[in-house]
Amino acid sequence: MSKTEFKSESKRLLDLMINSIYTHKEIFLREIISNASDAIDKLYYISLTDQNVGLNKDEFKINIEIDKPNRIITITDNGIGMDKDDLDNNLGTIANSGSFKFKQENEKNDDVDIIGQFGVGFYSAFMVADEITVQTRKYNVDQAYQWKSSGADGYEITEIEKADVGTKIILKIKEDTDSENYSEFLEKYKISALVSKYSDYIRYPIIMEMEHRKLREDSDLENPEYDEVTEDEVLNSMIPIWQRNKKDVTEDEYNEFYKQKFFDWENPARVFSNSVEGVVTFKSLLFIPSKVPFDYHTKEYKKGLQLYSSGVLIMDKCSDLLPEHFSFVKGVVDSQDLSLNISREMLQHDRQLKNIASTLEKKIKNELSSWLKNDREGYEKFYANFGRNIKYGLVADYGAHKDNVKDLVLFYSSTEKKLVTLKEYVERMGEDQKDIYFATGESIDSIDKLPQTEYFRDKGREILYCAEEIDEFAFQSMGDYNGKSFKNIVNEDVEEEGDDNKTEAKNDDDTLKFIKDTLGDKVNEVVFSKKLKSHPVCLTAKGGVSFEMEKYMALAQPEAMVRAERVLEINASHPAVNALIANITADKEKAEKYAKLLYNQAVIIAGLTVENPSEYADLVCSLMN
Ligand code: ADP
């Protein structure tokens, strides 16, 4: 019988796994038990509507047997089992698993430990076993199969006889070496301790035969006599962690649960649970990851919460429970009010589900608000990871969620030089300031250098610097914040008290006309500026469309050809502008060159691209000659 090779990526990862000097070998057990539990979940779910399964809820179990002399651990479940294709697809390749992709991306870090902390499910067993045999029969399939492998060189699948549906995993434990002790995994006390540590909440009994000293029934109490007996013992408490009293669960337990359940190798940044009684009664246990999931910004990432009905898993990722702007939240929801018979499709339209979702949205919002209030540093770290996502909540669904989100978003402040909330901004606003000022641009740095911001900064005004394309849409969608409207100082002619640096030249319409005629339809208007100080020119956008929007739309919807109306503002007290004016009569050709030069400068400062770079270069050269 020839061996089937593992897919090439799998082989590489397996090699790494087998040869890694890994200190947490023990996680192999939790991975196998968790697979067994998932398999039972699946069959249990079927059994609710299919009489043929023939098992009651309390008949589902996971068994562990230890054969110390032969160095064998066997883990047996009566879950759904696997057929030949399942074995090939599930155990023949790990290339598609999230952990592998993660490993690939982080290969440079050379951090082999990640493999173990992350767990690569079933394959972690190769850390302690040099041979793994899987005997399995799938529900509704007559033929049973055996899958056998001793590591990276491949696996064999053969047909076998197996009376019961379910899966048996047989691990041949490695011999001890000078540096590694594998024999401890053949000790019952050790296995029992590992189950308590990692798999206590598993909702099916994990059973192992244990030796006890038992008081002999007819023994005299004065002079007790004991028998050594072996009895099946349930090693886990079986109470789901979210059903336990918050104060009885340690931080470690929450962290372990999170890492195992949601395939993260780092502790969550935030854990919060809720017990809600009302129209719909439910418990939730939610987590916020401390890092952005590696696939978060890809199509592969699916938002959602695990949905249970009285402890029975109905859906692994119920996306309807989370709005898009909170898609980073992971966790579990358990409600006794959901009927198990409703099909999964039906469930999506379920009114109860909608009710849970809207309650959860508020709970998450409250949790984030109190985080922001009580641990600014922690919140800002979180915000660096997921803030952009939250901002989308301001525009999503035509602004339907904006009130839930408006106090969770942060913007960079020109005066505070750090991230601030809109509330903080408004509280600092002077009596004489009507609107919230913001400025859009490519980056905080480039916005800070814009001629427009210079003017307001000098007046001591606080400006919110907005370098994300979403920002402007967000303000537009909000309309106002607690009655204060938003003004983009890059675009709008914001009238400020004491704006009177008007000069004589202001009434010089000939100059403006000359420049406009020279530039043609490159600009919609040329005006004397009230806000320019050290810069000769700037470009502002008129009408609703800003330059940042124009840039965004050029990427998002190029066919729409959205273009901002360009207004060239010139600074009448700047020597460069004066030189231009002087030349209009003295040397018209030169004046035209100056006008084009200043226009292109304004284009560059606005973060737009010069339409014809080589023409612009020629222009500069001709002026230098
Ligand atoms: P993961 O559990 O993360 O999907 P694993 O490598 O642990 O990755 O397992 C791969 C797949 O093999 C599982 O998703 C499941 O489909 C199947 N599998 C593993 N163990 C069992 C089992 N005891 N019973 C049925 N299927 C199993």
Boltz pocket constraint, residues with backbone or C-beta under 6 A from the ligand:
constraints:
  - pocket:
      binder: B
      contacts: [[A, 31], [A, 32], [A, 35], [A, 36], [A, 39], [A, 77], [A, 79], [A, 80], [A, 81], [A, 82], [A, 86], [A, 90], [A, 91], [A, 120], [A, 121], [A, 122], [A, 123], [A, 167]]
      max_distance: 6.0
